[in-house]
Amino acid sequence: MGLLRALEARLSDPDVSDKSGDGYYVRTKDGRKVGPMVGARWPLFSHPSPMSRANLSPKHRTDRVSPSEYQFRNLQKSEDTAEIASAWRMAGGNYYKVELRRGVVFDRACSCKACGHVCELLIIIVCFLSIVGVFIFLINSKVMEKERKKTGEGTWLLLEFMLGLTVVMVIYTIRTLFKRWRKVSTDVFASEV
C-alpha cells in the first residue's frame, strides 16, 4: 500500500497534476480515485540526467517511456495491485479500460526460489498431518486412555490447546508461504480493452 499512497500524495500536488486529464487512473477497493498518473517531472524518484541516460544501453534507457506509463508500471510491479479495484487510461477525452491480471510466469515458477517455497510448503503440510495423526492415535489408544486418566484432565486440555494453536499457526504459515511463492512466480499483466 506504500507505493499507492505515495502516488496519491504526489498526484494531489497542484504543481504535478495535469490539467488535461490524460493519463492512467486507478480506483482502490475502498473507493479512492488515484490519477492521472502523468506529469512533467519524473515520478517518485529522481530521474537520471540526460547525460547519464545517453550512457545507458538502449535496453536500460527509460526515456522511451512516458512518466504516466512509468508510474503505472511501478504500481503494476508493486504489491499494491491487490488494492486496485479498477484501472483505466484516458487519452484525448476517450476512456480505455485497463485490465490487470495476475498470471504465472513459468520461467519463474520453476526457479530455485519458487521451488524452495513449494518444498517449505510441503514440509509444513507433512509435519502438520503427522501431528494430527499422533493426536488421533492418542485419542483412540486404550493404553493412552489409561495414561490420560492418571495424569488428569488438565494435561489433556493442554494438549487440545496446543493442537488448536498448531492449527492456527499452520494456516498462517501456509498462507505466508503461498504469498511468497506467488510473489516470486507470478507477474501482473495489463491489457487495454
N, C-alpha and C positions, 0 to 999 in steps of 0.2 A: 504494500500500500504506500510505501515511501515515495516511489517514483511518481505515482499518480497524484499524490498530494503536492509534490514539488512542482509538477506540471500545472496543477490547478492554481497554485500560488503564483507561479510565473506568468501564466496566461491572464490572470486578473490584473496584472500590471498594465496601466493605460499606455505606457511607452512601448510595450511589446505587442499589444493586441493589434490585429489587422482590421481596418475599418471595412474592407470589402466583404468579410465573412468567409472568404475562400479558405479551405484547409480541412484538416481531419478533426472530427468531433467524436467524443465517446460519452455515453451515459452510463453511470455506475449503477449498481444494483440498488443503492439507496436513493436514486433519483437525481443525483447531481449531474450537471452537464459540464464537461471539460472540453474547451476548444474555443476558437480554432487553433490548431497546432500549426502556427505559421508565425513568422516574424523576421525582422531584419537581422537581428543578432542570432548567433548560433546557440542552440538550446543547452541549458543545464550546465555545461562545462565549457571552458574556453576552447575555441576552435583554433586549429593550427594556423599560423600566419601564412600568407600566400607564398612566401619563400620556402617554408618548410613543406607546404603542400606540393610544391613543384619538385621537391626532392623525393617524395614518396613514389613508390612504383604505382602504375595505373591500377593495379589490383587493390591497393590500400588507399587510394585517393577518395576523399569524402566530398569533394566539391561537385560531383555529378549528382548528388542527392540534395533535394531542396530541404530547407530547415524543417518544413512541415513533415516531410517523409522521414527525416532523421529522428524527429521527436516521436513520431508514430512507431517507427521501427524499434526505438529504445523501449517504448512502452510495451510493444509486442513481445520483446525478449524478456521482460521482467516477469516477476511472479504476480504482478497486479492484474494480469489478464483475467484472473478468476473473479475480479471485482467488476468487470465490464459486462453490462447487460446488452448494449448495442453500440455499434460504431457506424459512422458514415463520413463521406467526403463531400464537400460542397465545392463546386467549381463553376464559375460563371453563372451562378444562380440556380444551377441544377444539383440535385441531391443524388448521390450514389451510395447505396447501402454497401457496407464493408462487412463481410462475414469472417469472423475469427474462429478458426477450428484447430483444435489440438490433435496432432497425429503422431504416430510412432515413426521415428526415423530408424530404419533397420540397421544402418551402419552404426548408429549409437546404441541401439538395443543390444547388440552383440559385443559391445566394448567390454573391457575388463571391469570398469567401474560399474556398469549396469549388471553384469553377471555377478559381481561381488554382492550387490544389493539383493539380487534374487537368491543367492546362496544364504545370505543372512536371514532372509525371509523364510526360506525352507527350514533352516536350523531352528528358528523360533517356533515354527509350527510343529516340527517333530518333537521338540522339547516340551511344548505345551501338551501335545497328545500323550506323551509319556507320563506327565504329571497327572493328567486326568485318568489315565489307565491305572496308575498306582492308587489314586484316590478311590476308584471304583473297586479295586482289589481290597482296599481297606474296609469298604462298606460291606462287601459280600463274603469276606473271610470269616469262618467260625472261630479260628484262633484269635484273630484280631478283635472279634466281638468280646471275647473274654478279657483281652487286654484293655479294651475301651472301658469295660465295667470296673476294672481295677484302678485305672488312672483317674476316672471320674469324668463328669460331663464337661468340665472346664477345658480339658485338653482337646476334646472333640470340637468344641466351639472355636477354639483357637485354630485348629486345622481347617474348619469351614471358613473362617475369616481369611486365613492365608490363601485358600483356594480362590475365594472371591476376589481378593486383592490381585492374585496372579492373573485371573481372567481379565480384569480391568487393565493391568499393565501390558498384557499380551496384545490386547486390542489396540492400545495406544502405540505400542511398538510396531505392530503390523502396519498401522496407518502411517506412521512416520517413515518406515522403510519403503512403503509404496510411494509416498510423496517423493522420496529421494530418487527412486527408480524412475518415476515419471519425469522428474526434472532432468535427469541425465539422458533419458531415452526418447523424449518427445520434443516437438517444436510446435510453435503456433504458426499456422498458415493463414494468410489474409488474402481474400479474393473479393473483388468488387462485383456485385450482382445488380 
